[in-house]
């Protein structure tokens, strides 16, 4: 979902690189791993994110919550509503 959102942001001119390029760079630099979560579980967790109407944000937070994982984000809404979000 993050790759898709970054591609969307590129299309509207907010970032310059593709999502795939960014993810591959982070895999190399920091050992980022793409999740292999069951999408049904992520969607169930995302459905509980009623604080936003943005489907990207819901799924990203839902994914983090499935694993009780930290979420590194600049997004103030995510940081406000997901206790494990940091920047």
N, CA, C and O atoms as a GROMACS GRO file, in nm:
protein
  348
    1UNK      N    1   0.082  -0.118   0.000
    1UNK     CA    2   0.000   0.000   0.000
    1UNK      C    3   0.087   0.125   0.000
    1UNK      O    4   0.054   0.225  -0.065
    2UNK      N    5   0.197   0.120   0.073
    2UNK     CA    6   0.287   0.237   0.077
    2UNK      C    7   0.342   0.266  -0.062
    2UNK      O    8   0.349   0.382  -0.102
    3UNK      N    9   0.381   0.163  -0.136
    3UNK     CA   10   0.431   0.182  -0.272
    3UNK      C   11   0.325   0.250  -0.358
    3UNK      O   12   0.355   0.342  -0.432
    4UNK      N   13   0.202   0.205  -0.347
    4UNK     CA   14   0.092   0.263  -0.423
    4UNK      C   15   0.069   0.409  -0.385
    4UNK      O   16   0.049   0.494  -0.472
    5UNK      N   17   0.073   0.438  -0.255
    5UNK     CA   18   0.053   0.577  -0.212
    5UNK      C   19   0.166   0.666  -0.262
    5UNK      O   20   0.142   0.778  -0.306
    6UNK      N   21   0.290   0.619  -0.255
    6UNK     CA   22   0.402   0.699  -0.305
    6UNK      C   23   0.387   0.723  -0.454
    6UNK      O   24   0.414   0.834  -0.502
    7UNK      N   25   0.345   0.622  -0.528
    7UNK     CA   26   0.322   0.641  -0.672
    7UNK      C   27   0.214   0.746  -0.696
    7UNK      O   28   0.226   0.828  -0.787
    8UNK      N   29   0.110   0.744  -0.616
    8UNK     CA   30   0.004   0.844  -0.625
    8UNK      C   31   0.062   0.983  -0.597
    8UNK      O   32   0.033   1.078  -0.669
    9UNK      N   33   0.143   0.995  -0.492
    9UNK     CA   34   0.204   1.124  -0.458
    9UNK      C   35   0.297   1.172  -0.568
    9UNK      O   36   0.309   1.292  -0.592
   10UNK      N   37   0.362   1.080  -0.635
   10UNK     CA   38   0.448   1.117  -0.749
   10UNK      C   39   0.362   1.172  -0.863
   10UNK      O   40   0.398   1.272  -0.926
   11UNK      N   41   0.251   1.107  -0.889
   11UNK     CA   42   0.162   1.151  -0.998
   11UNK      C   43   0.108   1.292  -0.975
   11UNK      O   44   0.085   1.366  -1.071
   12UNK      N   45   0.088   1.329  -0.849
   12UNK     CA   46   0.036   1.463  -0.821
   12UNK      C   47   0.148   1.563  -0.789
   12UNK      O   48   0.122   1.676  -0.750
   13UNK      N   49   0.274   1.520  -0.806
   13UNK     CA   50   0.387   1.609  -0.794
   13UNK      C   51   0.440   1.635  -0.655
   13UNK      O   52   0.515   1.730  -0.635
   14UNK      N   53   0.404   1.552  -0.558
   14UNK     CA   54   0.451   1.575  -0.420
   14UNK      C   55   0.582   1.505  -0.388
   14UNK      O   56   0.651   1.544  -0.294
   15UNK      N   57   0.618   1.402  -0.463
   15UNK     CA   58   0.749   1.337  -0.450
   15UNK      C   59   0.804   1.313  -0.590
   15UNK      O   60   0.730   1.318  -0.689
   16UNK      N   61   0.934   1.287  -0.599
   16UNK     CA   62   0.997   1.272  -0.730
   16UNK      C   63   1.027   1.128  -0.770
   16UNK      O   64   1.038   1.099  -0.889
   17UNK      N   65   1.039   1.038  -0.673
   17UNK     CA   66   1.074   0.900  -0.703
   17UNK      C   67   0.951   0.810  -0.696
   17UNK      O   68   0.852   0.844  -0.631
   18UNK      N   69   0.958   0.697  -0.763
   18UNK     CA   70   0.850   0.599  -0.757
   18UNK      C   71   0.851   0.529  -0.622
   18UNK      O   72   0.953   0.529  -0.552
   19UNK      N   73   0.740   0.471  -0.586
   19UNK     CA   74   0.731   0.395  -0.462
   19UNK      C   75   0.827   0.278  -0.462
   19UNK      O   76   0.891   0.250  -0.360
   20UNK      N   77   0.838   0.210  -0.572
   20UNK     CA   78   0.928   0.094  -0.581
   20UNK      C   79   1.072   0.137  -0.562
   20UNK      O   80   1.149   0.068  -0.494
   21UNK      N   81   1.111   0.250  -0.621
   21UNK     CA   82   1.247   0.300  -0.606
   21UNK      C   83   1.275   0.334  -0.459
   21UNK      O   84   1.381   0.300  -0.406
   22UNK      N   85   1.180   0.400  -0.395
   22UNK     CA   86   1.199   0.437  -0.254
   22UNK      C   87   1.210   0.313  -0.166
   22UNK      O   88   1.298   0.304  -0.080
   23UNK      N   89   1.121   0.216  -0.188
   23UNK     CA   90   1.123   0.095  -0.106
   23UNK      C   91   1.252   0.017  -0.127
   23UNK      O   92   1.313  -0.028  -0.030
   24UNK      N   93   1.294   0.001  -0.251
   24UNK     CA   94   1.420  -0.070  -0.277
   24UNK      C   95   1.538   0.000  -0.213
   24UNK      O   96   1.628  -0.065  -0.160
   25UNK      N   97   1.538   0.134  -0.216
   25UNK     CA   98   1.645   0.209  -0.152
   25UNK      C   99   1.647   0.187  -0.002
   25UNK      O  100   1.754   0.173   0.058
   26UNK      N  101   1.529   0.183   0.060
   26UNK     CA  102   1.521   0.160   0.205
   26UNK      C  103   1.555   0.016   0.241
   26UNK      O  104   1.610  -0.010   0.348
   27UNK      N  105   1.524  -0.078   0.151
   27UNK     CA  106   1.566  -0.216   0.175
   27UNK      C  107   1.718  -0.223   0.185
   27UNK      O  108   1.772  -0.291   0.272
   28UNK      N  109   1.784  -0.154   0.095
   28UNK     CA  110   1.931  -0.156   0.093
   28UNK      C  111   1.990  -0.079   0.210
   28UNK      O  112   2.082  -0.127   0.276
   29UNK      N  113   1.936   0.040   0.237
   29UNK     CA  114   1.996   0.127   0.338
   29UNK      C  115   1.967   0.085   0.481
   29UNK      O  116   2.056   0.089   0.566
   30UNK      N  117   1.843   0.042   0.510
   30UNK     CA  118   1.807   0.014   0.650
   30UNK      C  119   1.752  -0.126   0.672
   30UNK      O  120   1.712  -0.160   0.783
   31UNK      N  121   1.749  -0.208   0.567
   31UNK     CA  122   1.700  -0.344   0.583
   31UNK      C  123   1.548  -0.354   0.588
   31UNK      O  124   1.493  -0.450   0.642
   32UNK      N  125   1.479  -0.254   0.533
   32UNK     CA  126   1.333  -0.256   0.528
   32UNK      C  127   1.285  -0.387   0.465
   32UNK      O  128   1.343  -0.435   0.368
   33UNK      N  129   1.178  -0.443   0.521
   33UNK     CA  130   1.118  -0.563   0.464
   33UNK      C  131   0.971  -0.535   0.434
   33UNK      O  132   0.900  -0.476   0.516
   34UNK      N  133   0.927  -0.577   0.317
   34UNK     CA  134   0.787  -0.563   0.280
   34UNK      C  135   0.708  -0.670   0.353
   34UNK      O  136   0.746  -0.787   0.356
   35UNK      N  137   0.597  -0.630   0.410
   35UNK     CA  138   0.515  -0.721   0.490
   35UNK      C  139   0.450  -0.829   0.403
   35UNK      O  140   0.417  -0.807   0.287
   36UNK      N  141   0.433  -0.944   0.463
   36UNK     CA  142   0.360  -1.051   0.396
   36UNK      C  143   0.231  -1.084   0.473
   36UNK      O  144   0.184  -1.198   0.473
   37UNK      N  145   0.176  -0.982   0.538
   37UNK     CA  146   0.052  -0.999   0.615
   37UNK      C  147  -0.063  -1.044   0.526
   37UNK      O  148  -0.066  -1.017   0.407
   38UNK      N  149  -0.157  -1.113   0.587
   38UNK     CA  150  -0.279  -1.151   0.517
   38UNK      C  151  -0.363  -1.024   0.500
   38UNK      O  152  -0.399  -0.958   0.598
   39UNK      N  153  -0.393  -0.989   0.376
   39UNK     CA  154  -0.461  -0.863   0.347
   39UNK      C  155  -0.596  -0.853   0.418
   39UNK      O  156  -0.636  -0.744   0.458
   40UNK      N  157  -0.665  -0.963   0.434
   40UNK     CA  158  -0.794  -0.964   0.503
   40UNK      C  159  -0.778  -0.913   0.647
   40UNK      O  160  -0.863  -0.838   0.695
   41UNK      N  161  -0.671  -0.952   0.714
   41UNK     CA  162  -0.645  -0.906   0.851
   41UNK      C  163  -0.615  -0.757   0.853
   41UNK      O  164  -0.660  -0.685   0.942
   42UNK      N  165  -0.539  -0.710   0.755
   42UNK     CA  166  -0.506  -0.568   0.746
   42UNK      C  167  -0.632  -0.486   0.721
   42UNK      O  168  -0.651  -0.381   0.783
   43UNK      N  169  -0.717  -0.532   0.633
   43UNK     CA  170  -0.842  -0.460   0.603
   43UNK      C  171  -0.932  -0.456   0.726
   43UNK      O  172  -0.996  -0.354   0.753
   44UNK      N  173  -0.938  -0.564   0.801
   44UNK     CA  174  -1.019  -0.565   0.923
   44UNK      C  175  -0.967  -0.460   1.021
   44UNK      O  176  -1.046  -0.387   1.081
   45UNK      N  177  -0.836  -0.453   1.038
   45UNK     CA  178  -0.778  -0.352   1.128
   45UNK      C  179  -0.797  -0.212   1.071
   45UNK      O  180  -0.820  -0.118   1.147
   46UNK      N  181  -0.787  -0.198   0.940
   46UNK     CA  182  -0.804  -0.067   0.876
   46UNK      C  183  -0.947  -0.016   0.892
   46UNK      O  184  -0.969   0.105   0.902
   47UNK      N  185  -1.042  -0.105   0.894
   47UNK     CA  186  -1.182  -0.064   0.908
   47UNK      C  187  -1.209   0.006   1.040
   47UNK      O  188  -1.303   0.084   1.052
   48UNK      N  189  -1.127  -0.021   1.138
   48UNK     CA  190  -1.142   0.042   1.270
   48UNK      C  191  -1.085   0.183   1.274
   48UNK      O  192  -1.102   0.254   1.374
   49UNK      N  193  -1.018   0.225   1.168
   49UNK     CA  194  -0.953   0.356   1.165
   49UNK      C  195  -1.050   0.463   1.116
   49UNK      O  196  -1.031   0.521   1.009
   50UNK      N  197  -1.154   0.488   1.192
   50UNK     CA  198  -1.259   0.581   1.149
   50UNK      C  199  -1.219   0.727   1.161
   50UNK      O  200  -1.298   0.815   1.124
   51UNK      N  201  -1.100   0.756   1.212
   51UNK     CA  202  -1.054   0.894   1.228
   51UNK      C  203  -1.016   0.958   1.094
   51UNK      O  204  -0.997   1.079   1.087
   52UNK      N  205  -1.006   0.878   0.988
   52UNK     CA  206  -0.970   0.931   0.856
   52UNK      C  207  -1.054   0.866   0.747
   52UNK      O  208  -1.097   0.751   0.760
   53UNK      N  209  -1.077   0.940   0.641
   53UNK     CA  210  -1.146   0.885   0.525
   53UNK      C  211  -1.047   0.841   0.416
   53UNK      O  212  -1.088   0.789   0.312
   54UNK      N  213  -0.918   0.863   0.441
   54UNK     CA  214  -0.814   0.828   0.344
   54UNK      C  215  -0.786   0.678   0.349
   54UNK      O  216  -0.736   0.629   0.450
   55UNK      N  217  -0.819   0.605   0.242
   55UNK     CA  218  -0.798   0.460   0.245
   55UNK      C  219  -0.651   0.420   0.259
   55UNK      O  220  -0.621   0.318   0.321
   56UNK      N  221  -0.559   0.499   0.204
   56UNK     CA  222  -0.417   0.470   0.219
   56UNK      C  223  -0.379   0.474   0.367
   56UNK      O  224  -0.316   0.382   0.418
   57UNK      N  225  -0.418   0.582   0.435
   57UNK     CA  226  -0.384   0.597   0.577
   57UNK      C  227  -0.445   0.486   0.661
   57UNK      O  228  -0.380   0.432   0.750
   58UNK      N  229  -0.569   0.451   0.632
   58UNK     CA  230  -0.634   0.344   0.707
   58UNK      C  231  -0.559   0.212   0.693
   58UNK      O  232  -0.538   0.142   0.792
   59UNK      N  233  -0.520   0.179   0.571
   59UNK     CA  234  -0.453   0.051   0.549
   59UNK      C  235  -0.312   0.053   0.608
   59UNK      O  236  -0.267  -0.047   0.663
   60UNK      N  237  -0.242   0.165   0.596
   60UNK     CA  238  -0.107   0.173   0.652
   60UNK      C  239  -0.112   0.158   0.804
   60UNK      O  240  -0.032   0.083   0.861
   61UNK      N  241  -0.204   0.227   0.869
   61UNK     CA  242  -0.217   0.215   1.014
   61UNK      C  243  -0.271   0.076   1.051
   61UNK      O  244  -0.228   0.017   1.150
   62UNK      N  245  -0.363   0.024   0.972
   62UNK     CA  246  -0.415  -0.111   0.996
   62UNK      C  247  -0.304  -0.214   0.991
   62UNK      O  248  -0.299  -0.305   1.074
   63UNK      N  249  -0.216  -0.202   0.894
   63UNK     CA  250  -0.101  -0.294   0.882
   63UNK      C  251  -0.014  -0.287   1.006
   63UNK      O  252   0.024  -0.390   1.063
   64UNK      N  253   0.019  -0.167   1.048
   64UNK     CA  254   0.102  -0.152   1.168
   64UNK      C  255   0.033  -0.211   1.290
   64UNK      O  256   0.096  -0.277   1.372
   65UNK      N  257  -0.097  -0.187   1.301
   65UNK     CA  258  -0.169  -0.235   1.419
   65UNK      C  259  -0.182  -0.387   1.422
   65UNK      O  260  -0.185  -0.446   1.530
   66UNK      N  261  -0.188  -0.451   1.307
   66UNK     CA  262  -0.193  -0.598   1.302
   66UNK      C  263  -0.072  -0.656   1.375
   66UNK      O  264  -0.081  -0.761   1.438
   67UNK      N  265   0.040  -0.588   1.364
   67UNK     CA  266   0.166  -0.638   1.423
   67UNK      C  267   0.203  -0.564   1.552
   67UNK      O  268   0.309  -0.589   1.609
   68UNK      N  269   0.117  -0.474   1.596
   68UNK     CA  270   0.150  -0.386   1.710
   68UNK      C  271   0.288  -0.324   1.689
   68UNK      O  272   0.370  -0.317   1.780
   69UNK      N  273   0.310  -0.280   1.566
   69UNK     CA  274   0.441  -0.229   1.526
   69UNK      C  275   0.447  -0.077   1.533
   69UNK      O  276   0.345  -0.008   1.528
   70UNK      N  277   0.568  -0.027   1.546
   70UNK     CA  278   0.589   0.117   1.534
   70UNK      C  279   0.565   0.158   1.390
   70UNK      O  280   0.584   0.079   1.297
   71UNK      N  281   0.524   0.282   1.373
   71UNK     CA  282   0.498   0.336   1.240
   71UNK      C  283   0.569   0.470   1.231
   71UNK      O  284   0.534   0.564   1.303
   72UNK      N  285   0.669   0.479   1.145
   72UNK     CA  286   0.742   0.604   1.128
   72UNK      C  287   0.671   0.686   1.022
   72UNK      O  288   0.659   0.644   0.907
   73UNK      N  289   0.622   0.804   1.062
   73UNK     CA  290   0.545   0.887   0.970
   73UNK      C  291   0.553   1.033   1.009
   73UNK      O  292   0.565   1.068   1.127
   74UNK      N  293   0.546   1.118   0.909
   74UNK     CA  294   0.540   1.263   0.931
   74UNK      C  295   0.394   1.306   0.951
   74UNK      O  296   0.369   1.415   1.001
   75UNK      N  297   0.300   1.220   0.914
   75UNK     CA  298   0.158   1.252   0.916
   75UNK      C  299   0.107   1.274   1.059
   75UNK      O  300   0.110   1.184   1.142
   76UNK      N  301   0.061   1.396   1.085
   76UNK     CA  302   0.013   1.430   1.219
   76UNK      C  303  -0.109   1.352   1.261
   76UNK      O  304  -0.122   1.317   1.379
   77UNK      N  305  -0.198   1.323   1.169
   77UNK     CA  306  -0.317   1.245   1.201
   77UNK      C  307  -0.282   1.104   1.246
   77UNK      O  308  -0.339   1.053   1.342
   78UNK      N  309  -0.190   1.043   1.176
   78UNK     CA  310  -0.146   0.909   1.215
   78UNK      C  311  -0.080   0.912   1.352
   78UNK      O  312  -0.105   0.827   1.437
   79UNK      N  313   0.005   1.012   1.373
   79UNK     CA  314   0.074   1.022   1.503
   79UNK      C  315  -0.025   1.048   1.616
   79UNK      O  316  -0.006   1.001   1.727
   80UNK      N  317  -0.130   1.123   1.586
   80UNK     CA  318  -0.230   1.153   1.689
   80UNK      C  319  -0.316   1.031   1.723
   80UNK      O  320  -0.352   1.011   1.838
   81UNK      N  321  -0.349   0.950   1.623
   81UNK     CA  322  -0.446   0.843   1.643
   81UNK      C  323  -0.387   0.703   1.657
   81UNK      O  324  -0.455   0.611   1.702
   82UNK      N  325  -0.261   0.686   1.620
   82UNK     CA  326  -0.198   0.556   1.637
   82UNK      C  327  -0.087   0.571   1.740
   82UNK      O  328   0.015   0.634   1.712
   83UNK      N  329  -0.104   0.515   1.859
   83UNK     CA  330  -0.010   0.539   1.970
   83UNK      C  331   0.134   0.499   1.941
   83UNK      O  332   0.226   0.551   2.005
   84UNK      N  333   0.156   0.408   1.848
   84UNK     CA  334   0.293   0.363   1.820
   84UNK      C  335   0.355   0.438   1.703
   84UNK      O  336   0.462   0.400   1.656
   85UNK      N  337   0.290   0.544   1.656
   85UNK     CA  338   0.345   0.624   1.545
   85UNK      C  339   0.447   0.723   1.600
   85UNK      O  340   0.426   0.786   1.703
   86UNK      N  341   0.558   0.734   1.528
   86UNK     CA  342   0.666   0.825   1.566
   86UNK      C  343   0.718   0.898   1.443
   86UNK      O  344   0.696   0.855   1.329
   87UNK      N  345   0.787   1.010   1.469
   87UNK     CA  346   0.855   1.081   1.360
   87UNK      C  347   0.992   1.121   1.403
   87UNK      O  348   1.066   1.182   1.326
   0.00000   0.00000   0.00000
